[in-house]
Amino acid sequence: MVADPIPLVDIEIKPDDSLILRSPHEPGSHIQNMVDVLIDRAGRFPDRTLVAEKADDGQWKHLTYAAAVAGARSVAQWLLDNGASVKHPIAILSRSSWFHFLTAWGAQMAAIPYTPVSVAYSTVPGAFPKLHHVLERVEPGFVFAETFADHEAGLTGAHLDATIVSSGGTDDHVGFDELLATTATAEVDRVINSIGPDTVTRYMFTSGSTGMPKGVIHTHRMASHFLAGFGAFSDSQTSNESRVLDWMPWSHVGAGVMRLNAVITNAGSVYLDRGRPIPGQFQTTIDNIRDVLPTTHSGSPLGWSMLADALEHDDDLARSFFANLNTANYGSAAMPAPLAARLNALMDKYMDERIQMTTSLLSTEVSACLLRYWETDDLEVAGLPTPGAELKLLAVGAGRYELRARGGGVTPGYLNAPEATAEAFDEDGFFKMGDAVRFLDPDNPTRGLCFAGRVAEDFKLQSGTWVSAGNLRAQVVAAASPYVRDAVVCGLNEDYVALLLWPNIAKCQAVAPGEDIYTSSAVHDVISAGLATHNADNPQSSVRVARYLLLETEPNLGTYEITEKGYVNQRAVQEHRSAEVERLFAAAPDSRVVVL
């Protein structure tokens, strides 16, 4: 980061009382396209690892920058030879992998849009309708399925008219080895030279939390504005050989576009983690941290919470992790203050100097919005306008604002959905993000804006009082920390607010060793004490919690209860767990429902 950047913001008040926010800081330099950046880094660091994944024998195998460019060029040539085009784009059904990378970047070198489809859509039966919707919207001429058998059931009934490429190849499929054996010609160079800022790179689909997923059109211009915004406060660190361990799928924009583009720009390395921040799978992540010793670590507060649990109980792990770490950031949700305190305590113990955790507020449609680029102890702050971006704030009550964005980092629209595109932008061309924000200090805007939930998650109690679910969720998780991982705020058309809670199993077991944490009075005592403190400070009906129930099963990705990036879908959880919601509001609650 640039030494001690100063938080600054220009604010214009419009006649309708909306606020227009801009950054006085100048953005960094803009790139023409990411393909040129990848080729440049391969020329400068040919033998450096770009992507590493574990083989079946448990050993890491490394795709170098030079091998990545050579392989992508071969894929690009094969695509051009076989009729791929903007009208016949590519769908990728694969977890993050070498195969996925070479397909995606070969498509970019051929100037052909690709779509990385959520693996859940093609492997979880309940999500198959979303897969079919995505394929109908994209109309791919080619489907790349690394392990076709994993996706075959999901593709049944999809009405595909596409060439299928798989890792091994069959009588019906093209083998990926055939693509890599294709010799790239000057035609690939001609296409690369024709790529401009407005060339479409990919279609990234939204999570579909309020309906079927929408295909967001991505361009090289969006990547350029993302990198330029961050580049205003950081220098390219191509000599540092940075290492990122990443579990997030490349169908998610944060990992597959923003993080990957940033890693390539810095000539860094991505190590693909097959673990996830959920019980039963996080140990894989811990094992990989020991192997990789990442220099930068990113994740949601949920992931950071589970990592903090592990670091606090393993001195050797903590010592090696912090000895190598030089950059840390989080996203997807606000950082609870108790978790921030735990992480700061760990850094103070194991580092000579604490590093600043950074964050931002972006979306699938917007790659330049809010960025926290200065040092602050207020980790709930999402940031101030990214240099080059223009933001509009519209009051939605009680110090909260609906957030909208305009600029080169905003999508041109949705794929084959003109009505949805028109609806997404206001009369001044600002994209309606659907997020709410608030000023940390209304009297001093330079202290930054905080995420205040999704506008669509807000609801009214029976009294007509509005409840800001996202804002309240962050407050109660912080109040019950570290014994609660996440919360769903319930109460639509009811008399009071109640919560569905996911417990932090390890912390709860420490309070009640050998007991069933879901019935343990000791566990309920510590959670209730935290929520009672919250209620004492927040007696109003819109924020006071009357009851809670601990959930015994994790949020289900296949039924959209949680997004791939770890954000809990409040609406989907309540729909799929309606029986638990009914228990919260029963006239005579059962023994598992705790009344505060």
C-alpha positions as CSV (number, residue, x, y, z in Angstrom):
1,M,0.0,0.0,0.0
2,V,1.1,3.6,-0.6
3,A,2.3,5.0,2.7
4,D,-0.4,6.5,4.9
5,P,-3.1,7.4,2.2
6,I,-5.5,10.0,3.5
7,P,-9.3,9.2,3.4
8,L,-10.9,11.8,1.2
9,V,-14.4,12.3,-0.4
10,D,-16.1,15.0,-2.4
11,I,-19.9,15.2,-1.7
12,E,-22.4,17.0,-3.9
13,I,-26.0,17.4,-2.7
14,K,-28.5,17.2,-5.5
15,P,-31.9,19.1,-5.6
16,D,-33.7,15.8,-4.7
17,D,-31.4,15.5,-1.6
18,S,-29.5,12.5,-3.0
19,L,-25.8,12.6,-2.5
20,I,-23.1,12.2,-5.2
21,L,-19.8,11.0,-3.9
22,R,-16.5,11.0,-5.7
23,S,-12.9,10.4,-4.7
24,P,-10.4,13.3,-5.1
25,H,-7.6,10.7,-5.4
26,E,-6.5,10.0,-9.0
27,P,-6.8,6.3,-10.1
28,G,-3.8,4.3,-11.1
29,S,-2.9,3.6,-14.7
30,H,-5.4,1.8,-16.9
31,I,-4.6,-1.3,-18.9
32,Q,-5.8,-2.1,-22.4
33,N,-6.8,-5.7,-21.6
34,M,-5.9,-8.5,-19.2
35,V,-4.6,-10.7,-22.0
36,D,-1.7,-8.3,-22.6
37,V,-1.0,-8.3,-18.9
38,L,-0.8,-12.1,-18.7
39,I,1.5,-12.3,-21.8
40,D,3.8,-9.6,-20.3
41,R,4.1,-11.3,-17.0
42,A,4.8,-14.6,-18.7
43,G,7.6,-12.9,-20.6
44,R,9.1,-11.5,-17.5
45,F,8.5,-14.4,-15.1
46,P,8.2,-17.5,-17.3
47,D,9.1,-20.1,-14.7
48,R,7.0,-18.6,-11.8
49,T,4.0,-20.6,-10.7
50,L,0.7,-19.1,-11.8
51,V,-1.8,-21.8,-10.7
52,A,-1.1,-24.8,-8.4
53,E,-3.4,-27.6,-7.6
54,K,-3.0,-30.9,-5.8
55,A,-2.7,-34.1,-7.8
56,D,-4.3,-37.4,-6.7
57,D,-1.1,-38.3,-4.8
58,G,-1.4,-35.1,-2.6
59,Q,1.5,-33.3,-4.2
60,W,1.2,-29.8,-5.6
61,K,1.5,-29.6,-9.4
62,H,2.4,-26.2,-10.8
63,L,1.3,-24.4,-14.0
64,T,3.9,-21.8,-14.8
65,Y,3.2,-18.4,-16.5
66,A,5.0,-19.6,-19.6
67,A,3.1,-22.9,-19.7
68,A,-0.2,-21.0,-19.0
69,V,0.2,-18.7,-22.0
70,A,1.3,-21.5,-24.3
71,G,-1.6,-23.7,-23.3
72,A,-4.1,-20.8,-23.6
73,R,-2.9,-19.9,-27.0
74,S,-3.4,-23.5,-28.2
75,V,-7.0,-23.5,-26.8
76,A,-7.6,-20.2,-28.5
77,Q,-6.5,-21.6,-31.8
78,W,-8.7,-24.7,-31.4
79,L,-11.7,-22.5,-30.6
80,L,-11.1,-20.3,-33.7
81,D,-10.6,-23.4,-35.9
82,N,-13.9,-25.0,-34.7
83,G,-16.2,-22.1,-35.1
84,A,-16.4,-20.6,-31.6
85,S,-17.6,-17.0,-31.7
86,V,-19.6,-14.4,-29.7
87,K,-22.7,-16.1,-31.0
88,H,-21.3,-19.5,-30.1
89,P,-19.7,-18.9,-26.7
90,I,-18.3,-21.3,-24.0
91,A,-19.8,-22.6,-20.8
92,I,-17.3,-24.1,-18.2
93,L,-18.6,-26.8,-15.9
94,S,-15.6,-27.3,-13.7
95,R,-14.2,-26.4,-10.3
96,S,-11.2,-24.1,-10.3
97,S,-8.3,-26.0,-11.9
98,W,-5.6,-25.9,-14.6
99,F,-8.2,-27.1,-17.1
100,H,-10.6,-24.2,-16.1
101,F,-7.8,-21.6,-16.3
102,L,-6.6,-22.6,-19.7
103,T,-10.1,-22.8,-21.1
104,A,-11.0,-19.3,-19.7
105,W,-7.9,-17.6,-20.8
106,G,-7.8,-19.4,-24.2
107,A,-11.3,-18.0,-24.7
108,Q,-10.1,-14.5,-23.8
109,M,-7.2,-14.8,-26.3
110,A,-9.8,-15.8,-29.0
111,A,-12.0,-12.8,-27.9
112,I,-14.9,-15.3,-27.2
113,P,-17.0,-14.9,-24.0
114,Y,-17.0,-17.7,-21.6
115,T,-19.3,-18.5,-18.6
116,P,-18.0,-20.2,-15.5
117,V,-21.1,-22.0,-14.1
118,S,-21.5,-22.6,-10.4
119,V,-20.5,-26.2,-9.8
120,A,-23.5,-26.6,-7.5
121,Y,-25.9,-25.9,-10.4
122,S,-24.6,-29.0,-12.2
123,T,-24.0,-31.3,-9.3
124,V,-26.8,-30.7,-6.8
125,P,-30.2,-31.9,-8.1
126,G,-32.2,-29.1,-6.5
127,A,-30.1,-26.6,-8.5
128,F,-30.5,-28.2,-11.9
129,P,-33.2,-25.7,-13.0
130,K,-30.7,-22.9,-12.5
131,L,-28.1,-24.7,-14.7
132,H,-30.7,-25.1,-17.4
133,H,-31.7,-21.4,-17.1
134,V,-28.0,-20.4,-17.4
135,L,-27.5,-22.6,-20.5
136,E,-30.6,-21.3,-22.2
137,R,-29.5,-17.7,-21.6
138,V,-26.0,-18.3,-22.8
139,E,-26.7,-20.7,-25.7
140,P,-23.2,-22.0,-25.7
141,G,-21.6,-23.6,-28.8
142,F,-19.1,-25.4,-26.5
143,V,-19.4,-26.9,-23.0
144,F,-16.1,-27.7,-21.2
145,A,-16.8,-30.2,-18.5
146,E,-13.5,-31.4,-16.9
147,T,-15.0,-34.5,-15.3
148,F,-18.2,-35.0,-17.4
149,A,-19.6,-37.7,-15.2
150,D,-20.0,-35.2,-12.4
151,H,-22.2,-33.0,-14.5
152,E,-24.0,-35.5,-16.7
153,A,-27.2,-35.8,-14.6
154,G,-27.5,-32.0,-14.4
155,L,-27.1,-31.7,-18.2
156,T,-29.9,-34.1,-18.8
157,G,-32.9,-32.2,-20.3
158,A,-30.8,-29.1,-20.9
159,H,-31.5,-29.2,-24.7
160,L,-27.9,-28.5,-25.6
161,D,-26.6,-28.0,-29.1
162,A,-22.9,-27.8,-28.2
163,T,-19.6,-29.5,-28.6
164,I,-18.6,-31.1,-25.3
165,V,-14.9,-31.1,-24.2
166,S,-13.9,-33.2,-21.3
167,S,-10.5,-34.1,-19.7
168,G,-10.4,-37.6,-21.1
169,G,-12.5,-37.4,-24.2
170,T,-14.9,-40.1,-25.4
171,D,-16.5,-41.1,-28.7
172,D,-19.0,-38.2,-28.0
173,H,-16.6,-35.7,-26.4
174,V,-13.5,-34.0,-27.5
175,G,-10.5,-34.6,-25.2
176,F,-8.8,-31.6,-23.7
177,D,-5.4,-33.0,-24.9
178,E,-6.5,-32.4,-28.5
179,L,-6.9,-28.7,-27.7
180,L,-3.4,-28.5,-26.0
181,A,-1.9,-30.3,-29.0
182,T,-3.2,-27.6,-31.4
183,T,-0.4,-25.3,-32.8
184,A,-1.2,-21.7,-32.3
185,T,-0.8,-19.5,-35.5
186,A,-0.6,-15.9,-36.3
187,E,-4.4,-15.8,-36.3
188,V,-4.3,-15.9,-32.5
189,D,-1.9,-12.9,-32.4
190,R,-4.2,-11.0,-34.8
191,V,-7.2,-11.6,-32.5
192,I,-5.2,-10.6,-29.4
193,N,-4.1,-7.4,-31.1
194,S,-7.8,-6.6,-31.8
195,I,-8.9,-6.8,-28.2
196,G,-10.0,-3.5,-26.7
197,P,-11.5,-2.2,-23.4
198,D,-15.0,-3.0,-24.5
199,T,-14.3,-6.5,-25.7
200,V,-16.6,-8.9,-23.7
201,T,-14.6,-11.3,-21.6
202,R,-17.2,-13.4,-19.8
203,Y,-20.8,-13.7,-18.6
204,M,-20.8,-13.9,-14.8
205,F,-24.1,-15.1,-13.3
206,T,-25.5,-13.6,-10.1
207,S,-26.4,-15.9,-7.2
208,G,-30.1,-15.8,-8.1
209,S,-31.2,-15.0,-4.5
210,T,-34.3,-13.2,-5.6
211,G,-35.1,-15.3,-8.7
212,M,-33.2,-17.0,-11.6
213,P,-29.6,-15.9,-12.0
214,K,-28.8,-13.0,-14.4
215,G,-25.9,-13.1,-16.8
216,V,-23.7,-10.1,-16.1
217,I,-21.7,-8.9,-19.1
218,H,-18.0,-8.4,-18.2
219,T,-15.5,-6.4,-20.3
220,H,-11.8,-5.7,-20.1
221,R,-12.7,-2.1,-19.2
222,M,-14.3,-3.3,-16.0
223,A,-11.1,-5.1,-15.1
224,S,-9.1,-2.0,-16.0
225,H,-11.1,0.2,-13.6
226,F,-10.9,-2.4,-10.8
227,L,-7.1,-2.5,-11.1
228,A,-6.7,1.3,-11.5
229,G,-8.9,1.9,-8.4
230,F,-6.8,-0.3,-6.2
231,G,-3.6,0.9,-8.0
232,A,-4.2,4.4,-6.7
233,F,-2.9,3.2,-3.3
234,S,-0.7,0.2,-4.1
235,D,2.2,-0.6,-6.3
236,S,2.5,-3.7,-8.4
237,Q,4.6,-6.2,-6.4
238,T,5.8,-8.4,-9.2
239,S,9.1,-9.1,-7.5
240,N,7.6,-10.4,-4.3
241,E,6.3,-13.8,-5.5
242,S,3.1,-13.5,-3.6
243,R,1.1,-16.6,-2.8
244,V,-2.7,-16.8,-2.4
245,L,-4.5,-19.9,-1.1
246,D,-8.0,-19.6,-2.4
247,W,-11.1,-21.9,-1.9
248,M,-13.7,-19.7,-3.6
249,P,-14.9,-21.0,-7.0
250,W,-14.1,-19.1,-10.1
251,S,-17.8,-18.8,-10.9
252,H,-17.7,-16.2,-8.2
253,V,-16.5,-12.8,-9.4
254,G,-14.4,-12.1,-6.3
255,A,-12.2,-15.1,-6.9
256,G,-12.5,-15.8,-10.7
257,V,-12.2,-12.3,-11.9
258,M,-11.0,-9.7,-9.3
259,R,-8.6,-11.8,-7.3
260,L,-7.2,-13.7,-10.3
261,N,-6.7,-10.5,-12.3
262,A,-4.9,-8.9,-9.3
263,V,-2.7,-12.0,-8.8
264,I,-1.7,-12.0,-12.5
265,T,-1.0,-8.2,-12.4
266,N,1.4,-8.8,-9.5
267,A,2.8,-11.9,-11.1
268,G,1.7,-13.9,-8.1
269,S,0.6,-17.5,-7.6
270,V,-2.8,-19.0,-6.8
271,Y,-2.9,-22.3,-4.9
272,L,-6.3,-23.9,-5.2
273,D,-7.7,-25.0,-1.9
274,R,-10.2,-27.9,-1.9
275,G,-11.3,-27.1,1.7
276,R,-14.1,-24.7,2.6
277,P,-14.9,-22.7,5.8
278,I,-17.5,-25.2,7.0
279,P,-17.2,-27.9,9.6
280,G,-15.7,-31.1,8.2
281,Q,-13.9,-29.4,5.4
282,F,-11.9,-26.7,7.0
283,Q,-9.1,-29.0,8.1
284,T,-8.2,-29.3,4.5
285,T,-7.7,-25.6,4.4
286,I,-5.5,-25.7,7.6
287,D,-3.4,-28.5,6.0
288,N,-2.9,-26.4,2.9
289,I,-2.0,-23.3,4.9
290,R,0.9,-25.4,6.4
291,D,2.0,-26.3,2.9
292,V,1.6,-23.1,1.0
293,L,2.4,-20.5,3.8
294,P,0.4,-17.8,1.9
295,T,1.7,-14.2,1.8
296,T,-1.8,-12.9,1.4
297,H,-5.1,-14.2,2.8
298,S,-8.6,-13.3,1.8
299,G,-12.0,-14.5,3.0
300,S,-15.4,-13.8,4.5
301,P,-15.6,-13.0,8.3
302,L,-17.0,-16.6,8.7
303,G,-13.8,-18.0,7.2
304,W,-11.6,-15.6,9.3
305,S,-13.5,-16.7,12.4
306,M,-12.8,-20.4,11.8
307,L,-9.1,-19.6,11.0
308,A,-8.9,-17.6,14.2
309,D,-10.2,-20.7,16.1
310,A,-7.4,-22.8,14.6
311,L,-4.6,-20.2,15.1
312,E,-5.5,-19.6,18.8
313,H,-5.1,-23.4,19.5
314,D,-2.0,-24.1,17.4
315,D,1.1,-22.1,18.2
316,D,3.2,-23.6,15.3
317,L,0.5,-22.9,12.7
318,A,0.0,-19.3,13.9
319,R,3.7,-18.7,14.0
320,S,4.3,-19.9,10.4
321,F,1.1,-18.3,9.1
322,F,1.9,-14.8,10.4
323,A,5.6,-15.0,9.6
324,N,4.7,-15.1,5.9
325,L,1.6,-12.9,5.8
326,N,2.0,-9.4,4.4
327,T,-1.6,-8.7,3.1
328,A,-5.0,-9.6,4.5
329,N,-8.5,-8.6,3.5
330,Y,-12.1,-9.7,3.9
331,G,-15.4,-9.2,2.2
332,S,-19.0,-10.5,1.7
333,A,-20.0,-9.1,5.1
334,A,-19.0,-6.7,7.9
335,M,-16.2,-7.7,10.2
336,P,-17.7,-8.2,13.8
337,A,-15.7,-6.1,16.3
338,P,-15.0,-9.1,18.6
339,L,-13.5,-11.1,15.7
340,A,-11.4,-8.1,14.7
341,A,-10.1,-7.9,18.2
342,R,-9.1,-11.6,18.2
343,L,-7.3,-11.2,14.9
344,N,-5.5,-8.1,16.1
345,A,-4.4,-10.0,19.3
346,L,-3.0,-12.8,17.2
347,M,-1.1,-10.4,15.0
348,D,0.3,-8.6,18.1
349,K,1.5,-11.9,19.4
350,Y,3.1,-13.3,16.3
351,M,4.1,-10.3,14.1
352,D,6.6,-7.6,14.7
353,E,4.1,-5.1,13.3
354,R,0.4,-5.5,12.8
355,I,-0.8,-5.3,9.2
356,Q,-3.9,-3.5,8.2
357,M,-6.8,-5.6,7.0
358,T,-8.4,-4.1,3.9
359,T,-11.9,-4.5,2.5
360,S,-14.2,-3.2,-0.2
361,L,-17.8,-3.3,-1.3
362,L,-18.2,-4.5,-4.9
363,S,-20.7,-6.8,-6.7
364,T,-20.9,-9.1,-9.8
365,E,-22.0,-6.0,-11.8
366,V,-19.7,-3.4,-10.2
367,S,-15.9,-3.8,-10.0
368,A,-15.2,-0.2,-8.7
369,C,-17.3,1.1,-5.8
370,L,-16.2,1.4,-2.2
371,L,-12.6,0.7,-1.0
372,R,-11.1,1.1,2.5
373,Y,-7.6,2.1,1.6
374,W,-6.5,3.8,4.9
375,E,-5.5,2.5,8.3
376,T,-8.4,2.5,10.8
377,D,-9.5,0.6,13.9
378,D,-13.1,0.8,12.6
379,L,-13.2,-2.5,10.7
380,E,-16.9,-2.2,10.1
381,V,-16.1,0.5,7.6
382,A,-16.4,-0.7,3.9
383,G,-14.6,2.3,2.5
384,L,-15.0,5.5,0.5
385,P,-15.5,5.9,-3.3
386,T,-12.9,4.1,-5.3
387,P,-10.9,6.6,-7.4
388,G,-12.6,6.8,-10.8
389,A,-16.0,5.7,-9.5
390,E,-19.1,7.8,-8.9
391,L,-21.6,6.9,-6.3
392,K,-25.1,8.0,-5.5
393,L,-26.8,7.7,-2.1
394,L,-30.5,7.8,-1.7
395,A,-31.9,8.0,1.9
396,V,-34.0,5.0,2.9
397,G,-34.5,6.1,6.5
398,A,-32.8,6.1,9.9
399,G,-29.4,7.2,8.5
400,R,-29.3,4.5,5.9
401,Y,-28.8,5.0,2.1
402,E,-29.4,2.9,-0.9
403,L,-26.1,2.7,-2.9
404,R,-25.8,3.2,-6.6
405,A,-22.7,3.3,-8.8
406,R,-21.6,4.8,-12.2
407,G,-18.4,4.6,-14.2
408,G,-16.1,2.3,-16.2
409,G,-16.2,-0.4,-13.6
410,V,-19.9,-1.0,-14.1
411,T,-21.3,-3.7,-16.4
412,P,-22.9,-2.6,-19.6
413,G,-25.9,-4.8,-18.7
414,Y,-27.3,-8.3,-18.6
415,L,-27.0,-11.0,-21.3
416,N,-30.1,-11.2,-23.5
417,A,-32.2,-9.4,-20.9
418,P,-33.0,-5.9,-22.1
419,E,-35.8,-5.3,-19.6
420,A,-33.7,-6.4,-16.6
421,T,-30.9,-4.2,-17.9
422,A,-33.2,-1.1,-18.1
423,E,-34.6,-1.8,-14.7
424,A,-31.1,-2.0,-13.2
425,F,-30.1,1.5,-14.0
426,D,-31.7,4.8,-12.9
427,E,-32.5,7.8,-15.0
428,D,-28.9,9.2,-14.5
429,G,-27.2,5.9,-15.5
430,F,-26.3,4.8,-12.0
431,F,-26.5,1.0,-11.4
432,K,-28.8,0.1,-8.5
433,M,-26.6,-2.2,-6.3
434,G,-29.4,-3.1,-3.9
435,D,-27.0,-2.6,-0.9
436,A,-27.6,-0.2,1.9
437,V,-24.8,1.9,3.6
438,R,-24.5,4.3,6.4
439,F,-21.9,6.9,7.4
440,L,-19.8,5.7,10.4
441,D,-19.9,9.4,11.5
442,P,-22.4,11.6,9.7
443,D,-20.6,14.6,10.9
444,N,-17.3,13.4,9.4
445,P,-17.9,11.6,6.1
446,T,-14.2,10.9,5.7
447,R,-14.4,8.2,8.4
448,G,-16.1,6.1,5.7
449,L,-19.3,4.2,4.8
450,C,-20.4,1.0,6.5
451,F,-22.4,-1.8,4.9
452,A,-25.9,-1.7,6.3
453,G,-27.5,-4.8,4.7
454,R,-29.4,-5.6,1.5
455,V,-32.4,-3.3,0.9
456,A,-34.4,-6.3,-0.3
457,E,-33.8,-8.0,3.1
458,D,-35.6,-5.3,5.1
459,F,-39.0,-6.1,6.4
460,K,-41.8,-4.7,8.5
461,L,-43.1,-6.0,11.8
462,Q,-46.9,-6.2,12.4
463,S,-46.7,-2.7,13.9
464,G,-45.5,-1.3,10.6
465,T,-42.0,-0.7,12.0
466,W,-39.2,-1.4,9.5
467,V,-36.4,-3.9,10.5
468,S,-33.0,-3.6,8.8
469,A,-32.1,-7.2,8.7
470,G,-28.6,-6.9,7.4
471,N,-27.7,-4.2,10.0
472,L,-29.2,-6.2,12.8
473,R,-27.6,-9.4,11.8
474,A,-24.2,-7.9,12.1
475,Q,-25.0,-6.5,15.5
476,V,-26.3,-9.7,17.0
477,V,-23.4,-11.8,15.6
478,A,-21.0,-9.3,17.2
479,A,-23.0,-9.4,20.5
480,A,-23.0,-13.2,20.7
481,S,-19.4,-13.6,19.5
482,P,-17.5,-15.9,19.6
483,Y,-20.3,-18.4,20.3
484,V,-22.3,-17.6,17.2
485,R,-21.1,-17.8,13.6
486,D,-24.1,-16.3,11.7
487,A,-27.7,-15.3,12.1
488,V,-31.0,-15.1,10.2
489,V,-33.3,-12.2,11.3
490,C,-37.0,-13.2,11.3
491,G,-40.2,-11.3,12.1
492,L,-42.0,-10.4,8.9
493,N,-45.6,-9.4,9.9
494,E,-44.9,-10.6,13.5
495,D,-44.9,-8.7,16.8
496,Y,-41.2,-9.0,17.5
497,V,-37.8,-9.9,16.1
498,A,-36.4,-13.5,16.5
499,L,-33.3,-15.2,15.3
500,L,-32.2,-18.5,13.8
501,L,-28.5,-18.9,14.8
502,W,-25.7,-21.1,13.7
503,P,-23.4,-21.8,16.7
504,N,-19.6,-21.7,16.6
505,I,-19.4,-25.4,17.5
506,A,-15.8,-25.3,18.7
507,K,-16.3,-22.3,21.1
508,C,-19.6,-23.8,22.4
509,Q,-18.0,-27.2,23.0
510,A,-15.3,-25.4,25.0
511,V,-18.0,-23.9,27.3
512,A,-19.8,-27.2,27.7
513,P,-17.4,-30.0,27.1
514,G,-19.1,-33.4,26.6
515,E,-22.6,-31.8,26.4
516,D,-25.0,-31.4,23.5
517,I,-24.4,-27.8,22.7
518,Y,-27.9,-27.4,21.3
519,T,-29.5,-28.1,24.7
520,S,-26.7,-27.1,27.0
521,S,-27.7,-24.5,29.6
522,A,-24.1,-23.2,29.7
523,V,-24.1,-22.5,26.0
524,H,-27.5,-20.8,26.1
525,D,-26.3,-18.7,29.1
526,V,-23.3,-17.2,27.2
527,I,-25.3,-16.6,24.0
528,S,-28.3,-15.1,26.0
529,A,-25.9,-12.9,28.0
530,G,-24.5,-11.4,24.8
531,L,-28.0,-10.8,23.3
532,A,-29.3,-9.4,26.6
533,T,-26.5,-6.8,26.5
534,H,-27.5,-6.0,22.9
535,N,-31.2,-5.7,24.0
536,A,-30.3,-3.4,26.9
537,D,-28.6,-1.0,24.4
538,N,-31.3,-1.5,21.8
539,P,-34.8,-1.6,23.4
540,Q,-36.7,-0.5,20.2
541,S,-38.9,-3.2,18.7
542,S,-37.0,-3.0,15.4
543,V,-33.7,-4.1,17.0
544,R,-34.6,-5.9,20.2
545,V,-34.3,-9.7,20.0
546,A,-37.2,-11.6,21.7
547,R,-36.3,-15.2,21.0
548,Y,-33.7,-17.4,19.2
549,L,-33.2,-21.0,18.1
550,L,-29.9,-22.8,17.4
551,L,-29.8,-24.5,14.0
552,E,-28.3,-28.0,13.9
553,T,-27.6,-28.2,10.2
554,E,-25.3,-26.0,8.1
555,P,-26.7,-23.7,5.4
556,N,-27.3,-25.6,2.2
557,L,-25.6,-24.4,-0.9
558,G,-27.8,-26.5,-3.2
559,T,-31.0,-24.7,-1.9
560,Y,-29.3,-21.3,-2.2
561,E,-29.3,-20.8,1.6
562,I,-25.7,-19.6,1.3
563,T,-23.8,-18.2,-1.7
564,E,-20.5,-19.6,-2.8
565,K,-18.7,-16.7,-1.2
566,G,-20.3,-17.5,2.2
567,Y,-23.1,-14.9,2.4
568,V,-26.2,-16.3,4.0
569,N,-29.4,-15.7,2.0
570,Q,-31.9,-14.6,4.6
571,R,-35.0,-15.1,2.5
572,A,-34.0,-18.6,1.3
573,V,-33.2,-19.9,4.8
574,Q,-36.6,-18.8,6.1
575,E,-38.3,-20.4,3.1
576,H,-36.6,-23.7,3.5
577,R,-36.7,-23.7,7.3
578,S,-40.3,-22.5,7.7
579,A,-40.9,-25.1,10.4
580,E,-38.1,-23.5,12.5
581,V,-39.4,-20.1,11.9
582,E,-42.9,-21.2,13.0
583,R,-41.3,-22.5,16.2
584,L,-39.8,-19.1,16.9
585,F,-43.2,-17.4,16.8
586,A,-45.4,-20.1,18.4
587,A,-47.6,-19.0,21.2
588,A,-46.1,-21.7,23.4
589,P,-42.6,-22.2,22.2
590,D,-40.9,-25.6,22.7
591,S,-37.9,-26.1,24.9
592,R,-35.3,-25.5,22.2
593,V,-36.6,-21.9,21.6
594,V,-34.9,-19.5,24.0
595,V,-37.0,-16.6,25.2
596,L,-35.0,-13.5,26.2
